[in-house]
Amino acid sequence: QVHLVESRGGLVQLGGSLRLSCAASGTIFSTAVLSWYRQAPGKQREFVAVVTSGDSTKYADSVKGRFTISRDNAENTMYLQMNSLKPEDTAVYYCKILYRDNGKYVDVWGQGTLVTVSS
């Protein structure tokens, strides 16, 4: 079973930056699809960004141009660099890994980390 451990979030001022990391156990990291999601208070969890095993990326329109997802397969770690943060980026951020195990696709989520952007 793969386990994900996210870095601590924090309190950031409007326009500031923060980098989240998510470390994975296991040996399937390099072939997995890695994603970040977030859930704001009172709202449903929403997609933020994804990076494939081939390093293709896709972003939600709300973060495009401000956030960057990346992966380090040697360190089994994924990152989310967040710049120009806005109060509406305040949420609990979750990393997710999708990998194939014995022919089945498996989703594993991180524990979530709170990012608060103050105005």
Secondary structure, 3 states (H helix, E strand, C coil): CCCEEECCCEEEECCCCEEEEEEECCCCHHHCEEEEEEECCCCCCEEEEEECCCCCEEECCCCCCCEEEEEECCCCEEEEEECCCCHHHCEEEEEEEEEEECCEEEEEECCCEEEEEEC
